[in-house]
């Protein structure tokens, strides 16, 4: 029974560490949802209504950032949008790691050291989550059979994947018009 209790304690601590890390990564959408939910609760929406409003506001905050990042043509504005979402995550990561470090070690220097490491880790994770960066995927055999080499397919995929969504829709409409003109 003692072994089972010890396992549950470690699993519980691991779960809460994961939860803190996840909420720190999505600090701005979480804060937006939290404040909207508190506002709804204090204006009389009740607990269920406040939860619904909070979840919807958090999702909306994240989606607005994703759409703004996809449709913004200027690099400097994209950088500002990414900073808007990652700086709160860095601050939350520092605070969460500092709180855990204060419970574990008495030295202020080591607390600061681990807090900065936690802030960097959360900041990098938030940047990767928000910008949608992923490792390069392997090319399909169908692309190779269609006459594209692996290098060409990778360059094409990188161009298509990193173009803003707004440009993709515009170019799709232009291609349809070109194909219609070609048939005439």
SETI-796376 format. One record per residue (C-alpha): z, y, x; residue in one letter. Coordinates in Angstrom, 1 decimal, decimal comma, padded with zeros to 4 digits. Layout:
<pts>
<pt Z="Z" Y="Y" X="X" resn="a"/>
...
</pts>
This chain:
<pts>
<pt Z="000,0" Y="000,0" X="000,0" resn="x"/>
<pt Z="000,7" Y="002,4" X="002,9" resn="x"/>
<pt Z="-002,7" Y="001,8" X="004,3" resn="x"/>
<pt Z="-004,4" Y="002,5" X="001,0" resn="x"/>
<pt Z="-002,4" Y="005,7" X="000,6" resn="x"/>
<pt Z="-003,3" Y="006,8" X="004,1" resn="x"/>
<pt Z="-007,0" Y="006,2" X="003,3" resn="x"/>
<pt Z="-006,8" Y="008,2" X="000,1" resn="x"/>
<pt Z="-005,2" Y="011,1" X="001,9" resn="x"/>
<pt Z="-007,9" Y="011,1" X="004,6" resn="x"/>
<pt Z="-010,6" Y="010,8" X="001,9" resn="x"/>
<pt Z="-009,1" Y="013,7" X="000,0" resn="x"/>
<pt Z="-008,8" Y="015,9" X="003,0" resn="x"/>
<pt Z="-012,4" Y="015,1" X="003,9" resn="x"/>
<pt Z="-013,6" Y="015,9" X="000,4" resn="x"/>
<pt Z="-011,9" Y="019,3" X="000,4" resn="x"/>
<pt Z="-013,2" Y="020,1" X="003,8" resn="x"/>
<pt Z="-016,7" Y="019,3" X="002,5" resn="x"/>
<pt Z="-016,1" Y="021,4" X="-000,6" resn="x"/>
<pt Z="-014,9" Y="024,4" X="001,5" resn="x"/>
<pt Z="-017,9" Y="024,1" X="003,8" resn="x"/>
<pt Z="-020,4" Y="023,9" X="000,9" resn="x"/>
<pt Z="-018,9" Y="026,9" X="-000,8" resn="x"/>
<pt Z="-018,9" Y="028,8" X="002,4" resn="x"/>
<pt Z="-022,6" Y="028,1" X="002,9" resn="x"/>
<pt Z="-023,4" Y="029,4" X="-000,6" resn="x"/>
<pt Z="-020,9" Y="032,3" X="-000,4" resn="x"/>
<pt Z="-022,9" Y="035,0" X="-002,1" resn="x"/>
<pt Z="-024,1" Y="032,9" X="-005,1" resn="x"/>
<pt Z="-020,6" Y="031,4" X="-005,4" resn="x"/>
<pt Z="-019,0" Y="034,8" X="-005,4" resn="x"/>
<pt Z="-021,5" Y="036,2" X="-007,9" resn="x"/>
<pt Z="-020,8" Y="033,2" X="-010,2" resn="x"/>
<pt Z="-017,1" Y="033,5" X="-009,8" resn="x"/>
<pt Z="-017,0" Y="037,2" X="-010,6" resn="x"/>
<pt Z="-019,3" Y="036,8" X="-013,6" resn="x"/>
<pt Z="-017,1" Y="034,0" X="-014,9" resn="x"/>
<pt Z="-013,9" Y="036,0" X="-014,4" resn="x"/>
<pt Z="-015,6" Y="038,9" X="-016,2" resn="x"/>
<pt Z="-016,6" Y="036,7" X="-019,1" resn="x"/>
<pt Z="-013,2" Y="035,2" X="-019,3" resn="x"/>
<pt Z="-011,5" Y="038,6" X="-019,4" resn="x"/>
<pt Z="-013,8" Y="039,9" X="-022,1" resn="x"/>
<pt Z="-012,9" Y="037,0" X="-024,4" resn="x"/>
<pt Z="-015,6" Y="034,3" X="-023,8" resn="x"/>
<pt Z="-012,9" Y="031,6" X="-023,3" resn="x"/>
<pt Z="-012,8" Y="029,0" X="-020,6" resn="x"/>
<pt Z="-015,9" Y="027,1" X="-021,5" resn="x"/>
<pt Z="-017,9" Y="030,3" X="-022,0" resn="x"/>
<pt Z="-016,7" Y="031,7" X="-018,7" resn="x"/>
<pt Z="-017,7" Y="028,4" X="-016,9" resn="x"/>
<pt Z="-021,2" Y="028,6" X="-018,4" resn="x"/>
<pt Z="-021,6" Y="032,2" X="-017,5" resn="x"/>
<pt Z="-020,3" Y="031,7" X="-014,0" resn="x"/>
<pt Z="-022,6" Y="028,7" X="-013,3" resn="x"/>
<pt Z="-025,6" Y="030,5" X="-014,7" resn="x"/>
<pt Z="-024,8" Y="033,7" X="-012,7" resn="x"/>
<pt Z="-024,5" Y="031,7" X="-009,5" resn="x"/>
<pt Z="-027,8" Y="029,9" X="-010,1" resn="x"/>
<pt Z="-029,5" Y="033,2" X="-011,0" resn="x"/>
<pt Z="-028,1" Y="034,8" X="-007,8" resn="x"/>
<pt Z="-029,5" Y="032,0" X="-005,6" resn="x"/>
<pt Z="-032,9" Y="031,9" X="-007,5" resn="x"/>
<pt Z="-033,3" Y="035,7" X="-007,3" resn="x"/>
<pt Z="-032,9" Y="035,5" X="-003,5" resn="x"/>
<pt Z="-035,3" Y="032,6" X="-003,2" resn="x"/>
<pt Z="-038,0" Y="034,4" X="-005,3" resn="x"/>
<pt Z="-037,5" Y="037,6" X="-003,4" resn="x"/>
<pt Z="-037,8" Y="035,8" X="-000,1" resn="x"/>
<pt Z="-041,0" Y="034,0" X="-001,3" resn="x"/>
<pt Z="-042,8" Y="037,1" X="-002,7" resn="x"/>
<pt Z="-041,8" Y="039,7" X="-000,1" resn="x"/>
<pt Z="-044,8" Y="040,5" X="002,2" resn="x"/>
<pt Z="-042,9" Y="042,3" X="004,9" resn="x"/>
<pt Z="-041,0" Y="040,4" X="007,6" resn="x"/>
<pt Z="-038,3" Y="043,1" X="008,0" resn="x"/>
<pt Z="-037,5" Y="042,9" X="004,2" resn="x"/>
<pt Z="-037,3" Y="039,1" X="004,4" resn="x"/>
<pt Z="-034,9" Y="039,4" X="007,3" resn="x"/>
<pt Z="-032,7" Y="041,8" X="005,3" resn="x"/>
<pt Z="-032,7" Y="039,3" X="002,3" resn="x"/>
<pt Z="-031,7" Y="036,4" X="004,6" resn="x"/>
<pt Z="-029,0" Y="038,6" X="006,1" resn="x"/>
<pt Z="-027,7" Y="039,5" X="002,7" resn="x"/>
<pt Z="-027,2" Y="035,8" X="001,9" resn="x"/>
<pt Z="-026,0" Y="034,6" X="005,4" resn="x"/>
<pt Z="-023,5" Y="037,3" X="006,4" resn="x"/>
<pt Z="-021,1" Y="036,4" X="003,5" resn="x"/>
<pt Z="-021,5" Y="032,8" X="004,5" resn="x"/>
<pt Z="-020,5" Y="033,6" X="008,1" resn="x"/>
<pt Z="-017,5" Y="035,5" X="006,9" resn="x"/>
<pt Z="-016,4" Y="032,7" X="004,5" resn="x"/>
<pt Z="-017,0" Y="030,1" X="007,3" resn="x"/>
<pt Z="-014,8" Y="032,1" X="009,7" resn="x"/>
<pt Z="-012,0" Y="032,5" X="007,1" resn="x"/>
<pt Z="-012,1" Y="028,9" X="006,0" resn="x"/>
<pt Z="-012,0" Y="027,6" X="009,6" resn="x"/>
<pt Z="-009,3" Y="030,1" X="010,6" resn="x"/>
<pt Z="-007,1" Y="029,0" X="007,7" resn="x"/>
<pt Z="-007,5" Y="025,3" X="008,8" resn="x"/>
<pt Z="-007,0" Y="026,2" X="012,5" resn="x"/>
<pt Z="-003,7" Y="028,1" X="011,7" resn="x"/>
<pt Z="-002,3" Y="025,0" X="010,1" resn="x"/>
<pt Z="-003,3" Y="022,8" X="013,1" resn="x"/>
<pt Z="-002,6" Y="024,8" X="016,2" resn="x"/>
<pt Z="-000,1" Y="027,4" X="017,3" resn="x"/>
<pt Z="-002,2" Y="029,2" X="019,9" resn="x"/>
<pt Z="-004,0" Y="032,3" X="018,6" resn="x"/>
<pt Z="-006,7" Y="032,0" X="021,3" resn="x"/>
<pt Z="-007,7" Y="028,5" X="020,2" resn="x"/>
<pt Z="-007,5" Y="029,5" X="016,5" resn="x"/>
<pt Z="-010,0" Y="032,3" X="017,2" resn="x"/>
<pt Z="-012,2" Y="030,0" X="019,3" resn="x"/>
<pt Z="-012,4" Y="027,4" X="016,5" resn="x"/>
<pt Z="-012,8" Y="030,0" X="013,9" resn="x"/>
<pt Z="-015,9" Y="031,5" X="015,7" resn="x"/>
<pt Z="-017,3" Y="028,0" X="016,1" resn="x"/>
<pt Z="-016,9" Y="027,4" X="012,4" resn="x"/>
<pt Z="-018,5" Y="030,7" X="011,5" resn="x"/>
<pt Z="-021,5" Y="029,9" X="013,7" resn="x"/>
<pt Z="-021,9" Y="026,5" X="012,2" resn="x"/>
<pt Z="-021,7" Y="027,8" X="008,6" resn="x"/>
<pt Z="-024,0" Y="030,7" X="009,4" resn="x"/>
<pt Z="-026,7" Y="028,3" X="010,8" resn="x"/>
<pt Z="-026,3" Y="026,0" X="007,9" resn="x"/>
<pt Z="-026,6" Y="028,8" X="005,4" resn="x"/>
<pt Z="-029,7" Y="030,1" X="007,2" resn="x"/>
<pt Z="-031,3" Y="026,7" X="007,1" resn="x"/>
<pt Z="-030,4" Y="026,1" X="003,4" resn="x"/>
<pt Z="-031,6" Y="029,5" X="002,3" resn="x"/>
<pt Z="-034,8" Y="029,7" X="004,2" resn="x"/>
<pt Z="-035,7" Y="026,1" X="003,3" resn="x"/>
<pt Z="-036,4" Y="025,1" X="006,8" resn="x"/>
<pt Z="-037,0" Y="021,4" X="007,3" resn="x"/>
<pt Z="-038,1" Y="019,3" X="010,2" resn="x"/>
<pt Z="-041,9" Y="018,8" X="010,4" resn="x"/>
<pt Z="-043,1" Y="015,9" X="008,3" resn="x"/>
<pt Z="-045,4" Y="013,2" X="009,4" resn="x"/>
<pt Z="-049,0" Y="013,6" X="008,3" resn="x"/>
<pt Z="-050,4" Y="011,3" X="005,7" resn="x"/>
<pt Z="-053,0" Y="008,7" X="006,4" resn="x"/>
<pt Z="-055,1" Y="010,2" X="003,6" resn="x"/>
<pt Z="-055,4" Y="013,4" X="005,5" resn="x"/>
<pt Z="-056,6" Y="011,6" X="008,6" resn="x"/>
<pt Z="-059,2" Y="009,7" X="006,6" resn="x"/>
<pt Z="-060,4" Y="012,9" X="005,0" resn="x"/>
<pt Z="-061,6" Y="014,2" X="008,4" resn="x"/>
<pt Z="-058,5" Y="016,2" X="009,4" resn="x"/>
<pt Z="-056,9" Y="015,4" X="012,7" resn="x"/>
<pt Z="-053,1" Y="015,3" X="013,0" resn="x"/>
<pt Z="-052,9" Y="018,7" X="014,7" resn="x"/>
<pt Z="-055,2" Y="020,3" X="012,2" resn="x"/>
<pt Z="-053,3" Y="018,9" X="009,3" resn="x"/>
<pt Z="-050,0" Y="020,1" X="010,7" resn="x"/>
<pt Z="-051,4" Y="023,6" X="011,2" resn="x"/>
<pt Z="-052,8" Y="023,6" X="007,7" resn="x"/>
<pt Z="-049,5" Y="022,3" X="006,2" resn="x"/>
<pt Z="-047,5" Y="025,0" X="008,2" resn="x"/>
<pt Z="-049,7" Y="027,7" X="006,9" resn="x"/>
<pt Z="-049,6" Y="026,6" X="003,3" resn="x"/>
<pt Z="-045,9" Y="025,9" X="003,4" resn="x"/>
<pt Z="-044,8" Y="029,3" X="004,8" resn="x"/>
<pt Z="-047,1" Y="031,5" X="002,7" resn="x"/>
<pt Z="-045,3" Y="033,3" X="-000,1" resn="x"/>
<pt Z="-045,6" Y="031,7" X="-003,5" resn="x"/>
<pt Z="-047,2" Y="034,9" X="-004,9" resn="x"/>
<pt Z="-050,1" Y="034,6" X="-002,4" resn="x"/>
<pt Z="-050,6" Y="030,9" X="-003,2" resn="x"/>
<pt Z="-051,1" Y="031,7" X="-006,9" resn="x"/>
<pt Z="-053,5" Y="034,6" X="-006,1" resn="x"/>
<pt Z="-055,5" Y="032,4" X="-003,7" resn="x"/>
<pt Z="-055,7" Y="029,6" X="-006,3" resn="x"/>
<pt Z="-057,2" Y="032,0" X="-008,8" resn="x"/>
<pt Z="-059,8" Y="033,2" X="-006,2" resn="x"/>
<pt Z="-060,8" Y="029,7" X="-005,4" resn="x"/>
<pt Z="-061,4" Y="028,9" X="-009,0" resn="x"/>
<pt Z="-063,6" Y="032,0" X="-009,4" resn="x"/>
<pt Z="-065,5" Y="031,1" X="-006,2" resn="x"/>
<pt Z="-066,2" Y="027,6" X="-007,5" resn="x"/>
<pt Z="-067,3" Y="028,9" X="-010,9" resn="x"/>
<pt Z="-069,7" Y="031,4" X="-009,1" resn="x"/>
<pt Z="-071,1" Y="028,6" X="-006,9" resn="x"/>
<pt Z="-072,0" Y="026,5" X="-009,9" resn="x"/>
<pt Z="-074,0" Y="029,4" X="-011,5" resn="x"/>
</pts>
